[in-house]
Amino acid sequence: MTQILKTLRASLNGAPHLVRSLAFLLLALPVGCSGPPPAPEPDTLALIRERGELIVLTLSGPTSHVEADDGPAGYEVDLANAFADSLGVTARFEVAASLPQLFEALAAGDGHIAAAGLTLTPDRAERLAFSPVYKSVTEQLVCRRGGISPTRLGRLPDADIVVLEGSSYEDTLRAIGETHPALEWRTRPGGSAMPLLEAVDDGRADCTVADSHLADFARRRHPELIVAQDLTGEQPLAWAYDARVDGLGDALTAWFATAHANGLLEALDETWFGRFGDYDYVDVARFVRRVENRLPRYRSLFEEVADELPFEWELLAAQAYQESHWDPDAVSATGVRGLMMLTLSTADRVGIEDRTDPQQSILGGAAYLDDLYERVPDSVTGPDRLWFALAAYNVGMGHMYDARRLAERLGRDKDSWEDLAETLPLLSDPEHYTTLRYGYARGHEPVRYVAKIREYRALLAAQDL
């Protein structure tokens, strides 16, 4: 540029004012190595709505984002889709390869929210903006049955521990290392602790660290995994978001308040994590084996029947497992038979001739459940309606009506399954059943029946991901 100015000065020595003007123009021109271009103007909530797209940064993992035949699936996917729907837009998911890359993409403005089961740590709270908390978890040390499984912090140095790179688990181990300096661990990049849990199950590491809901989920796929100890108390999970997007923070605050109040979060927890009772290793291990060696014969039947009814195939399969363990020749002492354990009168009612025929049994059981579902009082809504119908399948609709009457007498909510689960066992108490229309019932059985079906349904979801 200096040479250009000299040439211009020589040719225009009689017009210094023109030289000065041209010099200013040349200095204002962009130069190839003058630094990165300025960052684009951040979005606003109004622009997101106008374009019709919410960009969601996430990580690959069974509880976050997996690619399914009909599109992305996962707990975080469902949650983000629900938020996008509330804005009147579509969620577009961008999957980062690791936690550090996820945070880099958010900082660069490549996404509006980061939905990936992120622990809200003090360090992250200083650097990022977060939505309201939607779940609380505990970080747990997960090891393998029969291997090294430290039950005290002082024994951690004895184990080969591998954790997710850039995760809050590293922060937890660093804090423990301050009082146990011999503690060492390895890290692996990735988007989910699930591959590390599988590595522990395969014997490629002694232990790893995972959030309690993921550990519980993984143990339903890999029953040899055990929780050796809790490493933290309860910690919050929240979405990170781009605070430069005007209006996004307020929208998230309002929406999560609604999601807590209207039961959406509870419903998603049910779908993805079930309502697990105490972990029963023998039961889960047996279930996993039968998923492999029995379910394939009947899965297509469950799927076909579910297409015609308001029930997922996993629910019907879970119910059939609770009824018969997927044994088409099962028979009880009272004469109920088949995969769905139909009585003769129920089979006649739904038009089934052969209760031991798998297809007929599944059709008949599903039709009967659908009939019960329709007969549940209209005031019972949401998942409670389904649990009510399943309990009626087990104990009879008359006893369910009695349980509702008794719940009212005791000042409980007759439309709440949680309240009915406490009321039903009282149907075996003469103080109560003698005052009710349908009399005695083994009221503990339908409560356990529903709880096991909910657990088996969640187990099936875990096996499929």
DRENKOL-264553 format. One record per residue (C-alpha): residue number from 1; residue in three letters; x, y, z. Coordinates in steps of 0.05 Angstrom, whole numbers. Each point is the difference from the previous one (the first is absolute). Example, Ala and Ser with C-alpha at 12.3 -4.5 7.8 and 13.67 -1.06 7.14 Angstrom:
% DRENKOL-264553
(site 1 'ALA' (246 -90 156))
(site 2 'SER' (27 69 -13))
//
This chain:
% DRENKOL-264553
(site 1 'MET' (0 0 0))
(site 2 'THR' (59 48 13))
(site 3 'GLN' (24 -10 -71))
(site 4 'ILE' (-70 16 -27))
(site 5 'LEU' (-2 65 39))
(site 6 'LYS' (70 20 -26))
(site 7 'THR' (-22 -13 -71))
(site 8 'LEU' (-64 40 9))
(site 9 'ARG' (39 57 33))
(site 10 'ALA' (49 2 -58))
(site 11 'SER' (-55 3 -52))
(site 12 'LEU' (-43 48 38))
(site 13 'ASN' (52 46 31))
(site 14 'GLY' (-43 58 -16))
(site 15 'ALA' (-61 -26 38))
(site 16 'PRO' (20 -19 71))
(site 17 'HIS' (-72 3 24))
(site 18 'LEU' (-18 -55 -51))
(site 19 'VAL' (58 -43 26))
(site 20 'ARG' (-25 7 71))
(site 21 'SER' (-71 -20 -21))
(site 22 'LEU' (24 -61 -38))
(site 23 'ALA' (44 -20 58))
(site 24 'PHE' (-59 0 48))
(site 25 'LEU' (-40 -42 -50))
(site 26 'LEU' (56 -51 -7))
(site 27 'LEU' (9 -6 75))
(site 28 'ALA' (-75 -13 7))
(site 29 'LEU' (2 -59 -48))
(site 30 'PRO' (-3 -70 32))
(site 31 'VAL' (66 -36 5))
(site 32 'GLY' (5 -76 -6))
(site 33 'CYS' (34 -10 67))
(site 34 'SER' (-36 53 40))
(site 35 'GLY' (-32 -51 49))
(site 36 'PRO' (-66 -39 3))
(site 37 'PRO' (-63 33 -25))
(site 38 'PRO' (-46 28 54))
(site 39 'ALA' (-47 -50 32))
(site 40 'PRO' (-70 -1 -30))
(site 41 'GLU' (-54 36 37))
(site 42 'PRO' (-32 -48 51))
(site 43 'ASP' (-70 -26 -12))
(site 44 'THR' (-61 23 37))
(site 45 'LEU' (-59 -43 21))
(site 46 'ALA' (-41 38 -52))
(site 47 'LEU' (50 -20 -55))
(site 48 'ILE' (-1 -73 22))
(site 49 'ARG' (-75 0 -6))
(site 50 'GLU' (2 35 -67))
(site 51 'ARG' (49 -51 -28))
(site 52 'GLY' (-38 -57 32))
(site 53 'GLU' (62 -37 26))
(site 54 'LEU' (32 -10 68))
(site 55 'ILE' (72 -25 -4))
(site 56 'VAL' (12 -51 55))
(site 57 'LEU' (72 -22 16))
(site 58 'THR' (3 -68 31))
(site 59 'LEU' (43 -62 10))
(site 60 'SER' (-8 -71 -25))
(site 61 'GLY' (-26 -47 54))
(site 62 'PRO' (-61 -42 17))
(site 63 'THR' (-29 51 48))
(site 64 'SER' (18 60 -44))
(site 65 'HIS' (-2 -13 -74))
(site 66 'VAL' (-1 -63 -43))
(site 67 'GLU' (-16 -8 -73))
(site 68 'ALA' (-62 -43 -9))
(site 69 'ASP' (-37 -22 -62))
(site 70 'ASP' (-51 56 7))
(site 71 'GLY' (49 54 21))
(site 72 'PRO' (39 20 62))
(site 73 'ALA' (-23 -29 66))
(site 74 'GLY' (20 8 73))
(site 75 'TYR' (-22 33 65))
(site 76 'GLU' (34 66 -18))
(site 77 'VAL' (-28 -4 -71))
(site 78 'ASP' (-71 -6 27))
(site 79 'LEU' (11 56 49))
(site 80 'ALA' (30 47 -52))
(site 81 'ASN' (-55 -17 -50))
(site 82 'ALA' (-52 19 52))
(site 83 'PHE' (33 67 12))
(site 84 'ALA' (6 13 -74))
(site 85 'ASP' (-74 -16 -9))
(site 86 'SER' (-16 51 54))
(site 87 'LEU' (35 52 -43))
(site 88 'GLY' (-36 -22 -63))
(site 89 'VAL' (65 -23 -33))
(site 90 'THR' (37 -64 -18))
(site 91 'ALA' (62 -24 37))
(site 92 'ARG' (62 -14 -42))
(site 93 'PHE' (50 -43 37))
(site 94 'GLU' (75 8 -9))
(site 95 'VAL' (40 -55 34))
(site 96 'ALA' (68 20 28))
(site 97 'ALA' (55 -52 6))
(site 98 'SER' (17 16 72))
(site 99 'LEU' (-17 45 58))
(site 100 'PRO' (56 51 -15))
(site 101 'GLN' (-24 5 -72))
(site 102 'LEU' (-72 9 24))
(site 103 'PHE' (20 60 43))
(site 104 'GLU' (44 29 -56))
(site 105 'ALA' (-58 -4 -49))
(site 106 'LEU' (-47 35 49))
(site 107 'ALA' (52 55 13))
(site 108 'ALA' (8 9 -75))
(site 109 'GLY' (-74 11 -10))
(site 110 'ASP' (-9 -65 -39))
(site 111 'GLY' (-62 -19 41))
(site 112 'HIS' (-53 31 43))
(site 113 'ILE' (-2 -52 57))
(site 114 'ALA' (44 -58 22))
(site 115 'ALA' (-44 -58 23))
(site 116 'ALA' (44 -58 21))
(site 117 'GLY' (-11 -18 74))
(site 118 'LEU' (48 54 22))
(site 119 'THR' (17 5 74))
(site 120 'LEU' (-7 71 25))
(site 121 'THR' (68 8 35))
(site 122 'PRO' (25 65 32))
(site 123 'ASP' (55 6 -53))
(site 124 'ARG' (-49 -8 -57))
(site 125 'ALA' (-49 49 31))
(site 126 'GLU' (55 53 -1))
(site 127 'ARG' (13 -11 -75))
(site 128 'LEU' (-69 -17 -28))
(site 129 'ALA' (-73 18 7))
(site 130 'PHE' (-46 -56 22))
(site 131 'SER' (-74 -15 -1))
(site 132 'PRO' (-38 -19 62))
(site 133 'VAL' (18 -69 28))
(site 134 'TYR' (-41 -58 -27))
(site 135 'LYS' (30 -60 36))
(site 136 'SER' (45 -17 58))
(site 137 'VAL' (50 -57 -3))
(site 138 'THR' (57 -29 41))
(site 139 'GLU' (68 -17 -29))
(site 140 'GLN' (14 -73 14))
(site 141 'LEU' (60 -46 -6))
(site 142 'VAL' (-22 -58 -44))
(site 143 'CYS' (40 -65 -1))
(site 144 'ARG' (-11 -72 -21))
(site 145 'ARG' (-28 -56 42))
(site 146 'GLY' (57 -46 23))
(site 147 'GLY' (54 52 -16))
(site 148 'ILE' (32 57 39))
(site 149 'SER' (-56 42 30))
(site 150 'PRO' (26 50 50))
(site 151 'THR' (-53 16 52))
(site 152 'ARG' (41 54 35))
(site 153 'LEU' (37 60 -28))
(site 154 'GLY' (65 -25 29))
(site 155 'ARG' (-4 -62 -46))
(site 156 'LEU' (-9 40 -64))
(site 157 'PRO' (75 -1 -16))
(site 158 'ASP' (-4 -76 -5))
(site 159 'ALA' (-45 4 -61))
(site 160 'ASP' (12 14 -74))
(site 161 'ILE' (-50 57 -10))
(site 162 'VAL' (-18 30 -68))
(site 163 'VAL' (-45 61 -6))
(site 164 'LEU' (-27 45 -54))
(site 165 'GLU' (48 55 -20))
(site 166 'GLY' (-21 71 18))
(site 167 'SER' (-57 -26 44))
(site 168 'SER' (-21 21 70))
(site 169 'TYR' (24 -70 20))
(site 170 'GLU' (72 24 -9))
(site 171 'ASP' (-14 58 47))
(site 172 'THR' (-28 -48 51))
(site 173 'LEU' (62 -45 -3))
(site 174 'ARG' (46 60 5))
(site 175 'ALA' (-35 22 63))
(site 176 'ILE' (6 -70 30))
(site 177 'GLY' (73 -1 -21))
(site 178 'GLU' (15 59 46))
(site 179 'THR' (-10 -46 60))
(site 180 'HIS' (21 -65 -36))
(site 181 'PRO' (60 21 -41))
(site 182 'ALA' (14 -71 -25))
(site 183 'LEU' (-64 2 -40))
(site 184 'GLU' (10 -4 -76))
(site 185 'TRP' (-47 -8 -58))
(site 186 'ARG' (-2 -3 -76))
(site 187 'THR' (-44 42 -45))
(site 188 'ARG' (-33 -15 -67))
(site 189 'PRO' (-32 51 -46))
(site 190 'GLY' (-72 -9 -19))
(site 191 'GLY' (-71 24 10))
(site 192 'SER' (-27 -51 50))
(site 193 'ALA' (25 -42 58))
(site 194 'MET' (-37 -60 -30))
(site 195 'PRO' (59 -26 -41))
(site 196 'LEU' (42 3 64))
(site 197 'LEU' (-53 -38 38))
(site 198 'GLU' (2 -52 -55))
(site 199 'ALA' (76 -2 6))
(site 200 'VAL' (-7 -16 74))
(site 201 'ASP' (-51 -54 -16))
(site 202 'ASP' (50 -30 -50))
(site 203 'GLY' (57 2 50))
(site 204 'ARG' (40 54 -37))
(site 205 'ALA' (-1 43 62))
(site 206 'ASP' (-15 -12 73))
(site 207 'CYS' (-47 59 11))
(site 208 'THR' (-28 64 -29))
(site 209 'VAL' (-41 58 25))
(site 210 'ALA' (-71 14 -25))
(site 211 'ASP' (-61 39 21))
(site 212 'SER' (-49 -42 40))
(site 213 'HIS' (-55 -1 -53))
(site 214 'LEU' (49 -23 -53))
(site 215 'ALA' (30 -52 46))
(site 216 'ASP' (-70 -26 16))
(site 217 'PHE' (-16 -1 -75))
(site 218 'ALA' (65 -36 -16))
(site 219 'ARG' (-10 -54 53))
(site 220 'ARG' (-65 -19 -35))
(site 221 'ARG' (41 -15 -62))
(site 222 'HIS' (61 -28 35))
(site 223 'PRO' (-23 -33 65))
(site 224 'GLU' (72 -17 20))
(site 225 'LEU' (13 74 15))
(site 226 'ILE' (-5 21 72))
(site 227 'VAL' (1 67 36))
(site 228 'ALA' (59 -3 47))
(site 229 'GLN' (-13 67 34))
(site 230 'ASP' (-29 70 -8))
(site 231 'LEU' (55 51 -13))
(site 232 'THR' (-43 63 8))
(site 233 'GLY' (-66 22 29))
(site 234 'GLU' (-56 21 -46))
(site 235 'GLN' (22 45 -57))
(site 236 'PRO' (-45 39 -48))
(site 237 'LEU' (-5 -10 -75))
(site 238 'ALA' (-18 58 -45))
(site 239 'TRP' (6 25 -71))
(site 240 'ALA' (53 50 -18))
(site 241 'TYR' (-23 54 -48))
(site 242 'ASP' (27 59 -41))
(site 243 'ALA' (-14 60 45))
(site 244 'ARG' (12 46 -59))
(site 245 'VAL' (-67 -22 -29))
(site 246 'ASP' (-48 52 25))
(site 247 'GLY' (-61 -30 34))
(site 248 'LEU' (24 -72 1))
(site 249 'GLY' (16 -2 74))
(site 250 'ASP' (-69 26 19))
(site 251 'ALA' (-33 -50 -47))
(site 252 'LEU' (39 -58 32))
(site 253 'THR' (-18 23 70))
(site 254 'ALA' (-74 4 -16))
(site 255 'TRP' (-2 -65 -38))
(site 256 'PHE' (36 -42 52))
(site 257 'ALA' (-47 27 54))
(site 258 'THR' (-58 -26 -42))
(site 259 'ALA' (35 -67 -15))
(site 260 'HIS' (9 -12 74))
(site 261 'ALA' (-72 19 15))
(site 262 'ASN' (-36 -38 -56))
(site 263 'GLY' (35 -66 11))
(site 264 'LEU' (41 0 -65))
(site 265 'LEU' (66 -13 36))
(site 266 'GLU' (-31 -56 40))
(site 267 'ALA' (-29 -31 -63))
(site 268 'LEU' (68 2 -36))
(site 269 'ASP' (34 -30 61))
(site 270 'GLU' (-51 -56 -4))
(site 271 'THR' (11 -12 -74))
(site 272 'TRP' (76 -1 2))
(site 273 'PHE' (18 -23 70))
(site 274 'GLY' (-62 -35 26))
(site 275 'ARG' (-19 -5 73))
(site 276 'PHE' (53 -49 23))
(site 277 'GLY' (-8 -34 66))
(site 278 'ASP' (57 -31 39))
(site 279 'TYR' (50 -29 -48))
(site 280 'ASP' (-10 -75 -7))
(site 281 'TYR' (61 -30 -34))
(site 282 'VAL' (-31 -68 -11))
(site 283 'ASP' (-64 28 -29))
(site 284 'VAL' (37 49 -46))
(site 285 'ALA' (50 -52 -24))
(site 286 'ARG' (-56 -49 -15))
(site 287 'PHE' (-38 55 -37))
(site 288 'VAL' (61 18 -43))
(site 289 'ARG' (9 -73 -20))
(site 290 'ARG' (-73 -7 -19))
(site 291 'VAL' (2 64 -41))
(site 292 'GLU' (53 -36 -41))
(site 293 'ASN' (-29 -70 -4))
(site 294 'ARG' (-76 8 6))
(site 295 'LEU' (-22 70 -20))
(site 296 'PRO' (23 -3 -73))
(site 297 'ARG' (-54 -53 -15))
(site 298 'TYR' (-55 47 22))
(site 299 'ARG' (26 71 -9))
(site 300 'SER' (-31 10 -69))
(site 301 'LEU' (-68 -22 28))
(site 302 'PHE' (5 52 56))
(site 303 'GLU' (19 53 -50))
(site 304 'GLU' (-57 -16 -48))
(site 305 'VAL' (-53 1 55))
(site 306 'ALA' (28 64 31))
(site 307 'ASP' (-8 35 -67))
(site 308 'GLU' (-75 -5 7))
(site 309 'LEU' (-5 21 73))
(site 310 'PRO' (23 58 44))
(site 311 'PHE' (54 -42 32))
(site 312 'GLU' (74 -8 -15))
(site 313 'TRP' (23 -70 -20))
(site 314 'GLU' (49 3 58))
(site 315 'LEU' (-58 8 49))
(site 316 'LEU' (-37 -60 -28))
(site 317 'ALA' (63 -42 0))
(site 318 'ALA' (15 21 71))
(site 319 'GLN' (-70 -19 22))
(site 320 'ALA' (7 -67 -35))
(site 321 'TYR' (66 -13 35))
(site 322 'GLN' (-31 16 67))
(site 323 'GLU' (-58 -47 -16))
(site 324 'SER' (37 -59 -30))
(site 325 'HIS' (74 14 -9))
(site 326 'TRP' (-16 -5 -75))
(site 327 'ASP' (-20 -73 7))
(site 328 'PRO' (-60 -14 -46))
(site 329 'ASP' (-15 -64 37))
(site 330 'ALA' (-1 32 69))
(site 331 'VAL' (-59 -20 44))
(site 332 'SER' (-18 20 71))
(site 333 'ALA' (-34 -39 55))
(site 334 'THR' (-64 40 -15))
(site 335 'GLY' (-1 -19 -73))
(site 336 'VAL' (24 63 -34))
(site 337 'ARG' (44 -15 -61))
(site 338 'GLY' (46 25 -53))
(site 339 'LEU' (47 59 -10))
(site 340 'MET' (-50 49 28))
(site 341 'MET' (-31 -50 50))
(site 342 'LEU' (-72 8 -21))
(site 343 'THR' (-58 -31 37))
(site 344 'LEU' (-52 -38 -40))
(site 345 'SER' (-52 54 11))
(site 346 'THR' (47 55 -23))
(site 347 'ALA' (20 -40 -61))
(site 348 'ASP' (-73 -8 -18))
(site 349 'ARG' (-12 74 11))
(site 350 'VAL' (54 21 -48))
(site 351 'GLY' (-13 -55 -51))
(site 352 'ILE' (61 -44 12))
(site 353 'GLU' (-6 -75 -14))
(site 354 'ASP' (69 -26 17))
(site 355 'ARG' (33 33 60))
(site 356 'THR' (65 -37 -12))
(site 357 'ASP' (9 28 -70))
(site 358 'PRO' (49 58 8))
(site 359 'GLN' (-32 46 -51))
(site 360 'GLN' (-70 -11 28))
(site 361 'SER' (23 8 71))
(site 362 'ILE' (35 66 -15))
(site 363 'LEU' (-60 26 -39))
(site 364 'GLY' (-47 -21 55))
(site 365 'GLY' (41 28 57))
(site 366 'ALA' (10 67 -36))
(site 367 'ALA' (-74 5 -17))
(site 368 'TYR' (-18 -14 72))
(site 369 'LEU' (49 52 25))
(site 370 'ASP' (-27 50 -50))
(site 371 'ASP' (-71 -13 25))
(site 372 'LEU' (21 11 72))
(site 373 'TYR' (37 64 -20))
(site 374 'GLU' (-64 27 -31))
(site 375 'ARG' (-40 -17 62))
(site 376 'VAL' (46 38 47))
(site 377 'PRO' (-36 62 25))
(site 378 'ASP' (13 62 -43))
(site 379 'SER' (28 37 60))
(site 380 'VAL' (60 -47 0))
(site 381 'THR' (49 28 -51))
(site 382 'GLY' (72 -6 -24))
(site 383 'PRO' (42 -61 20))
(site 384 'ASP' (-45 -12 60))
(site 385 'ARG' (-55 -22 -47))
(site 386 'LEU' (46 -55 -27))
(site 387 'TRP' (22 -24 68))
(site 388 'PHE' (-74 -1 22))
(site 389 'ALA' (-17 -44 -61))
(site 390 'LEU' (58 -47 12))
(site 391 'ALA' (-20 -8 73))
(site 392 'ALA' (-71 -16 -22))
(site 393 'TYR' (28 -54 -48))
(site 394 'ASN' (30 -32 62))
(site 395 'VAL' (-52 9 54))
(site 396 'GLY' (-64 18 -37))
(site 397 'MET' (-34 66 -14))
(site 398 'GLY' (-49 -9 57))
(site 399 'HIS' (56 -1 52))
(site 400 'MET' (30 62 -33))
(site 401 'TYR' (-65 37 10))
(site 402 'ASP' (0 -23 72))
(site 403 'ALA' (71 27 8))
(site 404 'ARG' (-23 67 -26))
(site 405 'ARG' (-58 2 49))
(site 406 'LEU' (47 -17 57))
(site 407 'ALA' (50 52 -22))
(site 408 'GLU' (-55 53 4))
(site 409 'ARG' (-19 -22 70))
(site 410 'LEU' (73 5 22))
(site 411 'GLY' (8 70 -29))
(site 412 'ARG' (45 -23 -57))
(site 413 'ASP' (-3 16 -73))
(site 414 'LYS' (-40 -55 -34))
(site 415 'ASP' (27 21 -69))
(site 416 'SER' (73 -7 21))
(site 417 'TRP' (35 -67 -11))
(site 418 'GLU' (49 19 55))
(site 419 'ASP' (-58 6 50))
(site 420 'LEU' (-35 -62 -26))
(site 421 'ALA' (65 -40 7))
(site 422 'GLU' (-4 15 75))
(site 423 'THR' (-75 -14 3))
(site 424 'LEU' (-5 -66 -38))
(site 425 'PRO' (37 -42 53))
(site 426 'LEU' (-55 20 49))
(site 427 'LEU' (-49 -43 -41))
(site 428 'SER' (27 -60 38))
(site 429 'ASP' (-15 31 67))
(site 430 'PRO' (-69 -20 27))
(site 431 'GLU' (-7 68 32))
(site 432 'HIS' (-6 28 -70))
(site 433 'TYR' (-21 -55 -50))
(site 434 'THR' (-62 -18 40))
(site 435 'THR' (-26 70 -13))
(site 436 'LEU' (11 -2 -76))
(site 437 'ARG' (-42 -28 -56))
(site 438 'TYR' (49 -51 -29))
(site 439 'GLY' (29 -23 66))
(site 440 'TYR' (68 -33 11))
(site 441 'ALA' (58 6 -48))
(site 442 'ARG' (74 -14 4))
(site 443 'GLY' (14 74 -8))
(site 444 'HIS' (75 -4 3))
(site 445 'GLU' (1 -41 -65))
(site 446 'PRO' (-24 53 -49))
(site 447 'VAL' (49 51 30))
(site 448 'ARG' (58 -47 -10))
(site 449 'TYR' (-27 -21 -69))
(site 450 'VAL' (0 72 -25))
(site 451 'ALA' (69 14 30))
(site 452 'LYS' (31 -60 -34))
(site 453 'ILE' (-30 16 -68))
(site 454 'ARG' (26 71 5))
(site 455 'GLU' (69 -28 16))
(site 456 'TYR' (-1 -51 -56))
(site 457 'ARG' (-23 52 -50))
(site 458 'ALA' (60 43 20))
(site 459 'LEU' (45 -61 -5))
(site 460 'LEU' (-24 -11 -71))
(site 461 'ALA' (15 72 -18))
(site 462 'ALA' (70 -9 28))
(site 463 'GLN' (11 -63 -40))
(site 464 'ASP' (-21 34 -65))
(site 465 'LEU' (49 59 5))
//
